[in-house]
Amino acid sequence: MSITLQLDPYLRLLAERGGSDLFFTVGAPPQAKIEGDMRPVGQNPIPAGGVAKLIYPVLTPEQIHQFEQDLELNLATSLEGYGRFRINVFMQRGEVSSVIRHIKDKIPSFDDLRLPAHLKEIILEKNGLILIVGATGSGKSSSLAAMLGHRIQNVSGHVLTIEDPVEFTFKHGRSIINQREVGVDTHSYTNALKEAMREAPDVILIGETRDKETMNHAIAFADTGHLCLTTLHATNSHQALDRILRFFPPDARDQLLMDLSLTLKAIIAQRLVMGVDGKRLPAVEVLINSPYISDLIRRGRVDDLPEVMSKGGLSGMQTFDQALFELYQQGQISKDEALKQCDSRRDLEWRMNFSGEEILPGAHNMEAPTEAPGELTPLPPI
C-alpha cells in the first residue's frame, strides 16, 4: 500500500488528535507526537524523495532557493480551521527531512496552561528583560503567548515582535501589535533588531536569543526603558545565565553581569510533566530580580541563586523542585513523575517525607495512565 505524499491530511490528523509534532524522514513511517509519545501514522515507510514531495508544495520559489542554498529552513503555514504549523526543513544523509509543530490559532490563557498567577504581574512591568527558558518542546512559545496576550488586552501601548517564524497571530487589544517574520517581513534578525527602536515599541519580543549580538540588543532595549521578552534554550534559571555568559568573551563578563543585574526582571523556566490524567502540564520555576538577586548576579554568584529562590516564596519565586512538590501535593502529578523531573531528588524526597502536610487524595504514588513501551497503537494510515 502506497503512502500519502500530501501534507494537509497529516496536519489535520495532528490537530484532531491534539498532537504537538510531526516527523517526516525517509525510510520510516511518518510519526506524530501525542502527549509526549511518538506514534507511527500507518506502517509504510516514506520512500526516497518522499519528504521533498510532501514539503516543496508549501514552499515559495524563494524559500526553495534559500533551502537549497542553506540546507535548512524555518517557516510557518496555516490550515483553515486547524491553526498554524511551524515547519523546520533540513537535510540528512542526502535526503530532505522535516519536523512540523502545531501552533494552535487560539491564544492560550493562563488558566488553559495552568501557569502561576504571579506571571500576570511580571508581564505588566514597564521595562526590563524577561527571559522564558526551557528545552525544545517545553511549551515556552505557548507560555510566552499567554503572557503577551494578557499584556495586549490590559495595557495600552505598541508591541513589536520579531520571530522566525511567527507562531501565534495576536489580535489588537488595548495595545496594538506588529509581528515581523524573518524571511517574510524582514531579511534577518539583525536588520529587524537594528530598526526596532525607530518603530517606537513599548514592548519588544525577540523570538529566540541564540548569540551575543541578539543578547546585546535585548539588554540595550531593556536598558532604554522598553520591556523586552525573549526565549532561550536552558533547563533552569541559573543555567540560562551561564549560557548568556558563554555568548561573550571573558573580558566582557564583568560589564555583562552588571548589565544583567540592572536590567533583568525575571527568568521563567518551564518543563512539561505528565499529569495523573495522562495530559502534560507545566512545572514552572520563577526567578524575580530583587536587590539581593541583583547583587548575586553582579558578583557572578549564579550558583547561589537556587537557594535564594527557594526562600523567596512571598515574592513569587520558586524553584522547579518547589513547583513539582506543589503539583504533587495538589494531586496533579505522581510521586514518581515528580522525582523523575526534579533537580535534586534527595531534597524533594525529604520534602515529601517530612513536610508534615497532607497530600490530596489520590496523589500519593498515583501513576499517570500510560501504555507500556512497544505497545503504542499506531495511528491509522492516511
C-alpha positions as CSV (number, residue, x, y, z in Angstrom):
1,M,0.0,0.0,0.0
2,S,1.5,3.4,-1.0
3,I,1.9,6.3,1.4
4,T,0.1,9.6,1.0
5,L,2.5,12.3,0.0
6,Q,0.2,15.3,0.5
7,L,0.8,17.4,3.6
8,D,-2.6,18.7,4.6
9,P,-4.1,15.3,5.7
10,Y,-1.2,14.9,8.2
11,L,-1.7,18.4,9.5
12,R,-5.4,17.7,10.1
13,L,-4.6,14.4,11.8
14,L,-2.1,16.1,14.2
15,A,-4.6,18.8,15.1
16,E,-7.6,16.5,15.5
17,R,-5.6,14.2,17.8
18,G,-4.2,17.1,19.9
19,G,-0.6,16.2,18.9
20,S,2.3,18.5,19.1
21,D,4.7,17.4,16.3
22,L,5.0,15.5,13.0
23,F,8.2,13.9,11.9
24,F,9.0,13.0,8.3
25,T,12.2,11.2,7.4
26,V,12.9,8.8,4.5
27,G,12.9,5.1,5.4
28,A,10.5,5.4,8.4
29,P,6.7,5.9,8.6
30,P,5.5,9.4,9.3
31,Q,5.4,9.9,13.1
32,A,3.1,12.0,15.3
33,K,4.0,13.0,18.8
34,I,0.8,12.9,21.0
35,E,1.1,13.7,24.8
36,G,4.8,13.1,24.5
37,D,4.6,9.7,22.8
38,M,5.7,9.0,19.2
39,R,3.2,7.2,17.2
40,P,3.6,6.0,13.6
41,V,1.0,7.1,11.1
42,G,0.4,3.8,9.3
43,Q,3.2,1.3,8.8
44,N,4.6,2.1,5.4
45,P,8.0,4.0,5.3
46,I,8.4,7.2,3.3
47,P,10.3,6.4,0.1
48,A,13.4,8.1,-1.2
49,G,12.5,11.7,-2.3
50,G,9.1,11.4,-0.5
51,V,9.7,14.1,2.1
52,A,10.6,16.6,-0.6
53,K,7.4,15.8,-2.4
54,L,5.5,16.4,0.8
55,I,7.2,19.7,1.7
56,Y,8.1,21.5,-1.5
57,P,4.4,22.3,-2.5
58,V,4.1,24.6,0.6
59,L,7.3,26.5,-0.2
60,T,7.6,29.6,-2.3
61,P,10.2,29.7,-5.1
62,E,12.3,32.0,-2.8
63,Q,12.1,29.6,0.1
64,I,13.1,26.6,-2.1
65,H,16.1,28.6,-3.3
66,Q,17.0,29.5,0.3
67,F,16.7,25.9,1.4
68,E,18.8,24.5,-1.4
69,Q,21.4,27.1,-0.6
70,D,21.4,26.9,3.2
71,L,20.3,23.2,3.5
72,E,17.9,24.2,6.3
73,L,14.8,26.4,6.5
74,N,12.2,27.6,9.1
75,L,8.7,28.7,8.0
76,A,5.1,28.6,9.1
77,T,1.9,27.7,7.3
78,S,-1.8,27.8,8.1
79,L,-4.6,25.4,7.5
80,E,-8.1,26.9,7.8
81,G,-9.9,25.6,10.9
82,Y,-6.8,23.9,12.3
83,G,-4.4,26.8,13.1
84,R,-0.8,27.4,12.3
85,F,2.1,25.0,11.9
86,R,5.8,25.7,12.3
87,I,7.9,23.8,9.8
88,N,11.6,23.0,10.0
89,V,13.1,21.5,6.9
90,F,16.7,20.1,6.8
91,M,18.9,17.7,5.0
92,Q,20.1,14.4,6.5
93,R,22.0,11.6,4.7
94,G,21.3,13.4,1.4
95,E,17.6,13.4,1.8
96,V,15.1,16.1,2.9
97,S,13.6,15.7,6.4
98,S,11.1,17.8,8.2
99,V,9.7,18.4,11.7
100,I,6.4,20.2,12.0
101,R,4.9,21.7,15.2
102,H,1.2,22.5,15.6
103,I,0.7,26.0,16.9
104,K,-3.0,26.5,17.8
105,D,-4.7,29.5,16.5
106,K,-6.3,30.4,19.8
107,I,-4.0,32.4,22.2
108,P,-3.8,30.2,25.3
109,S,-4.8,31.8,28.6
110,F,-3.1,31.4,32.0
111,D,-5.9,29.1,33.1
112,D,-5.5,27.0,29.9
113,L,-1.9,26.4,30.7
114,R,-2.2,26.4,34.5
115,L,0.6,29.0,34.8
116,P,1.4,30.7,38.1
117,A,-0.8,33.7,38.6
118,H,2.3,35.8,39.6
119,L,3.3,35.8,35.9
120,K,0.4,38.1,35.2
121,E,2.1,40.8,37.3
122,I,5.5,40.2,35.7
123,I,4.3,40.8,32.2
124,L,2.8,44.1,33.1
125,E,6.2,45.6,34.0
126,K,7.0,48.8,32.3
127,N,10.6,48.0,31.4
128,G,13.3,45.4,31.8
129,L,14.3,42.0,30.5
130,I,12.2,38.9,30.9
131,L,13.7,35.5,29.8
132,I,11.5,32.5,29.1
133,V,13.7,29.4,29.1
134,G,13.3,25.7,28.6
135,A,14.2,22.7,26.4
136,T,12.7,22.3,22.9
137,G,9.1,21.2,23.3
138,S,8.8,22.5,26.8
139,G,5.9,24.9,26.0
140,K,7.9,28.2,26.0
141,S,6.1,29.6,23.0
142,S,2.7,28.9,24.4
143,S,3.5,30.4,27.8
144,L,5.0,33.4,26.2
145,A,1.9,33.8,24.0
146,A,-0.3,33.7,27.1
147,M,1.7,36.3,28.9
148,L,1.9,38.6,25.8
149,G,-1.8,38.2,25.2
150,H,-2.5,39.3,28.8
151,R,-0.4,42.3,28.3
152,I,-2.0,43.3,25.0
153,Q,-5.5,43.1,26.5
154,N,-4.7,45.1,29.7
155,V,-2.0,47.7,28.9
156,S,-2.1,50.4,26.2
157,G,1.0,50.7,24.0
158,H,2.8,49.3,21.0
159,V,4.0,45.7,21.0
160,L,6.6,44.7,18.3
161,T,7.6,41.1,17.7
162,I,10.5,39.7,15.7
163,E,10.0,36.0,15.1
164,D,11.4,33.2,13.0
165,P,8.7,32.2,12.2
166,V,5.6,33.9,13.7
167,E,3.9,31.2,15.8
168,F,0.8,32.8,17.2
169,T,-1.2,35.5,15.5
170,F,-2.4,38.1,18.0
171,K,-5.3,40.5,17.8
172,H,-5.0,44.1,18.7
173,G,-6.4,45.0,22.2
174,R,-5.5,47.9,24.4
175,S,-2.1,47.6,22.8
176,I,-1.6,47.4,19.1
177,I,0.8,44.7,17.9
178,N,3.0,44.4,14.8
179,Q,4.5,41.0,14.1
180,R,7.5,40.7,11.8
181,E,8.6,37.4,10.5
182,V,12.2,36.8,9.5
183,G,12.4,36.0,5.8
184,V,8.9,37.4,5.1
185,D,8.8,40.9,6.6
186,T,12.5,41.4,7.2
187,H,15.6,39.9,5.8
188,S,17.2,38.9,9.1
189,Y,17.0,39.2,12.9
190,T,19.9,41.6,12.6
191,N,18.1,44.0,10.3
192,A,14.9,43.9,12.3
193,L,16.7,44.5,15.6
194,K,18.6,47.5,14.2
195,E,15.4,49.1,13.0
196,A,13.3,48.2,16.1
197,M,14.0,51.4,18.0
198,R,12.7,53.5,15.1
199,E,9.3,51.7,15.4
200,A,8.6,53.2,18.8
201,P,7.7,50.0,20.7
202,D,6.8,49.8,24.3
203,V,7.3,46.0,24.3
204,I,9.7,44.1,22.1
205,L,9.5,40.3,21.7
206,I,12.6,38.6,20.2
207,G,11.6,35.1,19.2
208,E,14.8,33.4,20.3
209,T,18.2,34.6,21.6
210,R,21.0,32.4,20.1
211,D,24.1,34.6,20.1
212,K,25.9,37.6,21.5
213,E,24.6,40.1,19.1
214,T,20.9,39.3,19.8
215,M,21.6,39.3,23.6
216,N,23.3,42.8,23.3
217,H,20.2,44.1,21.5
218,A,17.9,42.6,24.2
219,I,19.9,44.2,27.0
220,A,20.0,47.5,25.2
221,F,16.2,47.6,24.7
222,A,15.6,46.8,28.4
223,D,18.2,49.4,29.4
224,T,16.5,52.2,27.4
225,G,13.1,51.9,29.0
226,H,11.5,49.1,27.0
227,L,10.1,45.8,28.2
228,C,12.0,43.1,26.2
229,L,10.9,39.4,26.2
230,T,12.9,36.6,24.6
231,T,13.3,32.8,24.8
232,L,16.5,30.8,25.4
233,H,17.3,27.1,25.5
234,A,18.3,26.2,29.0
235,T,17.0,23.9,31.7
236,N,16.7,26.3,34.6
237,S,17.3,29.9,35.6
238,H,21.0,29.7,36.6
239,Q,21.8,27.6,33.6
240,A,20.2,30.3,31.5
241,L,22.6,32.9,33.0
242,D,25.5,30.6,32.5
243,R,24.6,30.2,28.8
244,I,24.3,34.0,28.4
245,L,27.8,34.4,29.9
246,R,29.2,31.9,27.4
247,F,28.0,34.1,24.5
248,F,30.6,36.7,25.5
249,P,34.4,36.7,25.8
250,P,35.8,36.6,29.4
251,D,36.9,40.2,29.2
252,A,33.3,41.3,28.8
253,R,32.0,39.2,31.7
254,D,32.1,42.0,34.4
255,Q,30.2,44.5,32.3
256,L,27.7,41.9,31.2
257,L,27.0,40.8,34.8
258,M,26.5,44.5,35.7
259,D,24.1,45.0,32.8
260,L,22.1,41.9,33.7
261,S,21.9,42.8,37.3
262,L,20.3,46.1,36.4
263,T,18.0,45.1,33.5
264,L,16.8,41.6,34.4
265,K,13.2,41.5,35.7
266,A,12.6,37.8,35.7
267,I,13.6,34.4,34.4
268,I,10.8,31.9,33.8
269,A,11.9,28.4,33.3
270,Q,9.5,25.7,32.2
271,R,9.3,21.9,31.9
272,L,6.3,19.8,30.8
273,V,5.5,17.0,33.1
274,M,3.0,14.1,32.8
275,G,-0.2,14.6,34.9
276,V,-2.1,11.8,36.6
277,D,-4.8,12.3,33.9
278,G,-2.3,11.4,31.1
279,K,-2.0,15.0,30.0
280,R,1.1,17.2,30.2
281,L,1.2,20.3,32.3
282,P,3.9,22.9,33.1
283,A,6.2,22.9,36.1
284,V,7.4,26.5,36.3
285,E,10.5,27.9,38.0
286,V,10.4,31.6,38.6
287,L,13.3,33.9,39.4
288,I,12.4,37.5,40.2
289,N,15.1,40.2,40.4
290,S,15.5,41.8,43.8
291,P,18.3,43.9,45.4
292,Y,19.8,40.6,46.8
293,I,19.4,38.7,43.5
294,S,20.8,41.7,41.6
295,D,23.9,41.7,43.9
296,L,24.5,38.0,43.4
297,I,24.3,38.4,39.6
298,R,26.6,41.4,39.6
299,R,29.2,39.4,41.6
300,G,28.8,36.4,39.3
301,R,27.5,34.1,42.1
302,V,25.0,32.4,39.8
303,D,25.3,29.1,41.6
304,D,23.8,30.7,44.8
305,L,20.6,31.6,43.1
306,P,18.6,28.3,43.6
307,E,18.9,28.6,47.4
308,V,17.8,32.2,47.4
309,M,14.9,31.3,45.1
310,S,13.7,28.5,47.4
311,K,13.3,31.1,50.2
312,G,11.5,33.7,48.1
313,G,8.0,32.3,48.0
314,L,6.4,35.6,49.3
315,S,7.8,37.5,46.3
316,G,6.5,34.8,43.8
317,M,9.8,33.0,43.3
318,Q,10.0,29.2,43.3
319,T,12.4,26.5,42.1
320,F,11.5,23.6,39.9
321,D,11.5,21.3,42.8
322,Q,9.1,23.5,44.7
323,A,6.8,23.7,41.7
324,L,6.9,19.9,41.4
325,F,6.2,19.4,45.1
326,E,3.2,21.7,44.8
327,L,1.8,19.8,41.8
328,Y,2.3,16.6,43.7
329,Q,0.5,18.0,46.8
330,Q,-2.4,19.0,44.6
331,G,-2.7,15.5,43.2
332,Q,-1.9,16.6,39.7
333,I,1.3,14.5,39.2
334,S,2.5,11.3,40.7
335,K,5.4,10.9,43.1
336,D,7.4,9.0,40.5
337,E,6.9,11.8,37.9
338,A,7.9,14.5,40.4
339,L,11.1,12.6,41.3
340,K,11.9,11.9,37.7
341,Q,11.7,15.6,36.7
342,C,13.3,17.2,39.7
343,D,16.8,18.9,40.0
344,S,17.6,17.4,43.4
345,R,16.0,14.0,44.1
346,R,17.3,13.9,47.7
347,D,15.8,17.3,48.6
348,L,12.5,16.6,47.0
349,E,12.2,13.2,48.7
350,W,13.0,14.8,52.0
351,R,10.3,17.4,51.4
352,M,7.8,14.8,50.5
353,N,8.6,12.6,53.5
354,F,8.9,15.2,56.2
355,S,6.8,18.2,55.2
356,G,4.0,17.1,57.5
357,E,1.5,18.5,55.1
358,E,-1.5,16.4,53.9
359,I,-1.3,15.2,50.3
360,L,-4.6,15.4,48.4
361,P,-6.4,12.1,47.9
362,G,-5.1,10.1,45.0
363,A,-1.8,11.9,44.7
364,H,0.5,9.6,46.6
365,N,2.1,7.1,44.4
366,M,-0.5,7.5,41.7
367,E,0.8,6.8,38.2
368,A,-0.3,8.6,35.1
369,P,-2.1,6.3,32.7
370,T,0.4,5.3,30.1
371,E,1.0,2.5,27.6
372,A,4.0,0.3,28.0
373,P,6.9,0.9,25.7
374,G,6.4,-1.1,22.5
375,E,2.6,-1.2,22.9
376,L,1.8,2.3,21.5
377,T,-1.0,1.9,19.0
378,P,-0.1,3.1,15.5
379,L,-2.4,5.8,14.1
380,P,-4.4,4.8,11.0
381,P,-2.7,5.3,7.7
382,I,-3.6,8.4,5.7
